[in-house]
Structure formats: structure tokens, C-alpha cells
Amino acid sequence: MAKSRDNIVMQGASGTVGKMLVFRQRGDQTVIARRPKKSANAKPPTTKQLEVQSRFMDASLYARTAIQDPDMKAAYQAKANINQTAYNVAFKDFFTAPVIRRWDDSGYKGNAVDQITLMVKDVMAVVKIEVRILDQNDAVIETGLAQDMDGIGVSWMYQIQQDNPDFLQAKYLVTLTDTPGHQYAYELKYGDK
């Protein structure tokens, strides 16, 4: 794939040239690509390829639906760079799992009202975080929702609800819910960073 910059002849070109090249406009750039080929002798797709195709279809349907809502479209467009559309960002948001960037349980000393803080990263935003604290035998000690501290889904705080004298053996099951509604579970132990 080639990109044309400051070329008076190619500026704004789009469509197919002969049966070899395709010109596309992406933001302020003209993209030149080889024309896609369909082979009559192509192998049937593997199970994994079919799964990926299905995820792409789901991402496409999500992105199309998301940009029908003017508020969602504006939010996705605000995250887009110059060569992206709101659709592109919504598509990527569907595919990209949020991650825990910082986990700080140093304020947790086994007492109710202690706090655990965390920072998360996602394409759009994490909309909900559930924290489940387990003992060394995986029995649930408590479950609750973290509070969004910055209002944009990046900095979160979970306030401990119950005393736990064995807090040094604590395990956490943290479930992040992103804008498309996917849930991702992460397991952590006391003292993990």
C-alpha cells in the first residue's frame, strides 16, 4: 500500500485504475493499493479464520450502531486522529480490551474503609469496575463496585467494605466493563503492581 502526498495528479483520486490499482481517500491522504483478487482455487477458511471473520462482522455491526447515536458518534470522533473516522474508532474499541495500568493496594490493611486505587486504559472508556476480594481458598470475602474518580473512566477507587485480618493472603478478581459492554476479568494478588 502506497500513500501519495502533495501530488497534484493523484490529489483526490479515488476508484480503480485498470484491473491493477485502487485509489482511496483516507482523511487528507490518497492511498494507493493493489486491487483485491478473488481466487477460484482458494482454500476454505479455517475455524480460526471463521472466528475472526465473525468478530469482524460483530465489530462492524457495533460500529455502525454506535455511530447512529449522535452522542456516541461525537465521543468516538473526538478520539479519532486526522485519518480516522468515528466508525474506525468504534470498530477498534470493540476489538481492544481495556487494561489495568496501575494497581495500588498499599492502602489496604485489612480494615473496612481502606482504599484500593487503580488506573485503566481503553480506547474509549471503562464504564464499570467490579472488585471481588477472595481469601487464599478462593472464598469470596466481599464484592463491590469501584468509583470513577476522574469522571472519564481512567482513575478508579474501591473502598473496602469488610475487615479482613488475612489481607496479606488476599486475591482480587477485577472485572472491567468497556463502552461496547464487554467484560474482561483480571486476577491479582495482594502486593501486585
C-alpha positions in Angstrom: 0.0 0.0 0.0 1.4 3.4 -1.0 0.4 6.9 0.1 0.5 9.9 -2.1 1.5 13.2 -0.6 1.5 16.6 -2.4 1.0 15.0 -5.8 -1.2 17.3 -8.0 -2.1 14.4 -10.4 -3.2 12.0 -7.7 -4.7 14.5 -5.2 -8.3 13.5 -4.5 -8.2 10.5 -6.8 -10.4 7.5 -5.9 -11.6 4.4 -7.7 -10.0 1.6 -9.8 -7.4 2.1 -12.5 -7.4 -0.7 -15.0 -7.5 -4.0 -13.1 -4.5 -3.3 -11.1 -4.7 -0.3 -8.7 -7.3 1.1 -6.3 -7.2 4.7 -5.1 -8.9 5.6 -1.8 -9.2 8.7 0.3 -8.5 8.4 4.0 -8.6 11.7 5.7 -6.2 14.0 4.0 -4.3 11.2 2.2 -4.7 9.4 -1.0 -4.0 5.7 -0.5 -2.9 3.5 -3.5 -3.3 -0.2 -3.1 -3.3 -3.3 -5.3 -6.8 -4.4 -6.4 -8.0 -7.3 -4.3 -8.1 -10.6 -6.0 -10.6 -13.4 -5.7 -9.1 -16.8 -6.4 -11.3 -19.6 -7.7 -8.8 -22.1 -6.2 -8.9 -20.6 -2.7 -8.8 -23.0 0.3 -11.9 -22.9 2.5 -11.3 -20.8 5.6 -10.1 -22.5 8.8 -12.2 -22.5 12.0 -9.9 -19.8 13.4 -10.3 -17.6 10.3 -14.1 -18.0 10.5 -14.0 -16.9 14.2 -12.0 -13.8 13.2 -14.4 -13.1 10.4 -17.3 -13.4 12.8 -15.6 -11.0 15.3 -15.0 -8.5 12.4 -18.7 -8.7 11.5 -19.7 -8.1 15.1 -17.3 -5.2 15.3 -18.6 -3.7 12.1 -22.2 -4.1 13.4 -21.3 -2.5 16.7 -19.5 0.4 15.0 -22.4 1.1 12.6 -24.9 1.0 15.5 -22.7 3.2 17.7 -22.3 6.0 15.1 -26.1 6.1 14.7 -26.3 7.7 18.2 -25.1 11.4 17.8 -23.6 11.5 21.2 -21.6 8.3 20.8 -20.5 9.4 17.3 -19.3 12.7 18.7 -17.4 10.9 21.5 -15.8 8.4 19.1 -14.9 11.2 16.7 -13.2 13.2 19.5 -10.9 10.2 20.0 -10.1 9.9 16.2 -7.0 11.3 14.6 -7.0 13.1 11.3 -7.1 9.9 9.2 -9.7 8.1 11.2 -13.5 8.3 11.4 -15.8 7.7 14.3 -16.6 4.3 12.7 -12.8 3.4 12.8 -12.5 4.2 16.5 -15.7 2.4 17.4 -14.5 -0.6 15.5 -11.2 -0.6 17.3 -13.0 -0.1 20.7 -14.9 -3.3 20.1 -11.7 -5.2 19.4 -9.5 -3.7 22.1 -9.6 -5.0 25.7 -9.1 -2.4 28.5 -6.0 -3.0 30.7 -5.1 -2.2 34.2 -2.2 0.2 34.0 -1.7 0.8 37.7 -2.9 -1.2 40.7 -2.2 0.2 44.2 -3.4 -1.8 47.2 -0.8 -0.4 49.5 -3.7 1.4 51.4 -5.4 -1.9 52.1 -4.5 -3.0 55.6 -7.5 -5.4 56.2 -9.8 -2.7 57.6 -13.2 -1.6 56.3 -12.9 1.9 54.6 -9.3 1.2 53.4 -8.9 2.0 49.7 -7.5 0.4 46.6 -6.8 2.6 43.6 -6.3 1.7 40.0 -5.8 3.3 36.6 -7.1 1.7 33.5 -6.7 2.3 29.8 -9.1 1.7 27.0 -9.8 3.1 23.5 -13.0 4.9 24.7 -13.6 4.4 28.5 -14.2 1.8 31.1 -17.7 2.3 32.3 -17.8 -0.1 35.3 -15.3 -2.0 37.5 -16.3 -4.7 39.9 -13.8 -5.8 42.6 -14.1 -9.2 44.2 -11.8 -9.9 47.2 -11.1 -13.6 47.8 -9.2 -15.4 50.6 -6.4 -17.9 50.0 -9.0 -20.7 49.4 -10.8 -18.6 46.8 -13.8 -18.0 49.1 -15.4 -14.6 48.4 -14.8 -12.1 51.2 -16.6 -9.2 49.5 -17.7 -7.8 46.2 -18.4 -4.3 45.2 -18.1 -1.6 42.6 -15.2 0.8 42.3 -15.9 4.5 41.9 -14.8 6.5 38.9 -12.7 9.3 40.4 -12.0 11.4 37.4 -15.3 11.1 35.5 -13.6 9.8 32.3 -13.1 6.2 33.3 -9.3 6.3 33.9 -8.8 6.7 37.7 -10.8 4.4 40.0 -11.1 3.8 43.7 -12.5 0.8 45.5 -13.4 1.3 49.2 -13.1 -1.9 51.3 -16.4 -2.9 53.0 -15.4 -5.6 55.5 -12.5 -6.2 57.8 -10.1 -9.0 56.7 -7.4 -10.0 59.2 -5.7 -12.2 56.5 -5.4 -9.3 54.0 -1.8 -10.3 53.1 -3.2 -13.5 51.5 -5.9 -11.6 49.6 -6.6 -12.3 45.9 -8.6 -10.0 43.7 -10.8 -10.7 40.7 -11.3 -7.4 38.9 -13.9 -7.2 36.1 -13.7 -4.2 33.7 -16.7 -3.4 31.5 -15.9 -1.2 28.5 -18.1 1.0 26.3 -19.2 -1.8 23.9 -20.3 -3.8 27.0 -17.6 -6.4 27.0 -16.3 -7.7 30.4 -12.7 -8.6 31.0 -11.6 -10.3 34.2 -8.1 -9.9 35.7 -6.7 -11.8 38.7 -4.3 -10.1 41.0 -2.7 -10.9 44.4 -2.0 -8.6 47.4 1.0 -6.5 46.6 0.8 -6.8 42.8 1.7 -3.6 41.0 
